[in-house]
């Protein structure tokens, strides 16, 4: 018969070799994480550090601090950090209800989720918004942007985007191609 001490030691050593991730902190997109956590490499982590191990600004899913680039995956209210270039993906239904790119150097938004990007503000840097989700992009304001490109698919952009000037308006949104519409 095996002594009880030997069984207990074996049980303790076996328990130490378990290496499983808790499902409580796994994520596929930023909205899977609770407040104060950021979805990075499939886990909700505290502190806003990106895949590169550097400190990302609040709201960035991943970033490159040296290049000041920020990738944001969904969320309810999205704010691009001041002076950064942001790539925002809003692929889930109702994601990115408010997007604030007011102080951003540039913002590239992909609004493919149904009813995504309801309110978008780009009032300083360059802004590129692609609205392909049904009923996405209800209110896009880039009238103070130095260059604004908004493309609205059929059944998107229930209101015409506010472009920097009347000459920048197109049948499907805004364009920075006319000389008076792109000065970044």
N, C-alpha and C positions, 0 to 999 in steps of 0.2 A: 504494500500500500504506500502511496506517495505522501510524504509528510505535508501538512497543511501549509507550512512556511514556503515550501517549494512551489506549491500551486499558486499561492498569492504572488510570489515573485514573478512567476511565469505570466500571470494575468496582468500584472503591472507593466512588465516589459512589452507585452503584446499591445497593450493600449497605447503605449508611447509611439508605436510605429504606424498608427493610423494617420493618413494624410489626405483628408477630404476637405473641400471648400464648403462652407456653410451656404445653403441656398438663400439664406436671409440677405446676403450681400451680393448676389449675382445680378448682372444687368446686361441688357442688350443695347439700350438707349438711355439717355440721361433721365427721362421721366420714370424709369424703373427705380431710381434712387430717392431716398428720403431727403428732406431739406438738410443742407450742410454737407452732403456727400456728392461726389462726382463719379460718373461712370467712366472708368478707365480700365482698359484691357479686360473687360468682362466682370469687373468687381466695382461695387460702390465703395469708394474710399473717402476718408476725411481729408480736407485741406486743399483740394484743388490742384493736386500735382498731376502732371500729364504723363504720358507714356515715356517721355524722355527723362523723367525723374526731377525735372525742374519745376519750380513753383509757377503754376498757371494762374491768371487772374480769375476771380470768381465768375462762374458761369461757363468757362471754357471746358469742354469735354477733354480735349487735348490741345497742346499748344507748342510753339517753338518760341521760347522767350527771346532768344537772340534776334530772330527775324520779326518778332512781334506779330506772329500769326496765331489765330485762335480758331479752332473748329468747335462748333456748338451743335449738338444733336438734340433737337427738340426742346421740350420744356414748355411751360405755360407762358411765362414772361421771360423774354430773352433780351439781354443787353450786351452789346458788343463793347468791350473795354475801350476807353478813350485812347486814340492814337494807334489802335491795332487794326490789322486786316483780318476780317472775320469771314468764315464760310459757315453758313447756317443751313442745316438740313431739317426740314419740317415735313416728315413723311407720314406721321401718324395723324389720324383723324382728330381735328381740334387742336393740334399742337401749334405752338408759337402764336397764341392769340394776340399777344402784344410783342412787337419786335422794335427795339430802340437802337438805332445805329447813329444817333445824333453826333456823338463825338468820335466815331470811328474814322480811321484813315480810309477804309473801304469796307463794303459789306456785299457779299454775294449770297443771296437767299434762294433756296430751292423749296418752293411751297407746293409739294405734290400731294399732301394729305388732304382729304376732304375737309372743308371748312378750316383750313390752316391759315396762318398769317392774316388774321382778321384786320389787325391794325399795324401798319408798318410806317416807321418814321426814319427817314434818311435826310438829315438837314445840313450836312456839311461835306463829308467826303464823297468818294465815288460809290455809287450804289447800282447793283445789278440784281433784279428781282425776276424770277421765273415762276409764274403762277399757273400750275397745271392741274391742281386739285380742284374738284368741283366745289363751287362756292368759296374758293380761297381768295385772299387779298381784297377784302371789302374796301379798305381805306388805305391807300398807299400815298404817303406825302413825301415827295422828294423835291419840292419846288425850290428849296435852298441848296440842293446838292450841286456840287461842281460838275458832275456828270451822272446822269440817271438813265438806266436802261430797264424798262419794265416790259415784260412780255406776258400777255394774258391769253390763255387758251380759251376755247369756247367753254361757257359755263363757269368762268372764273372772273374776278374783278367786277363785282356787281356795280361798282361805281368807277368812273374813269379815274386813273391815277392823277395826282397833282404833279405835273411836270415842271421843270425849271422855267420854261417859257412856252407860249402857245406853239412856237415853231418846233418844239421838241415832242409834241403830241403826235402819236401815230394811231392807226386804226386799232392796234392791239396793245397800246400802252404808251411808253415814252422811249425816245431814242437820243443818245448822246452824239449821233453822227453829224447833224448840222453843226457848222462851226460855232455858232452861238450857244450850243448846248453842251459842249464838252471842254471844260477849261481847268482840269485838275493838274 
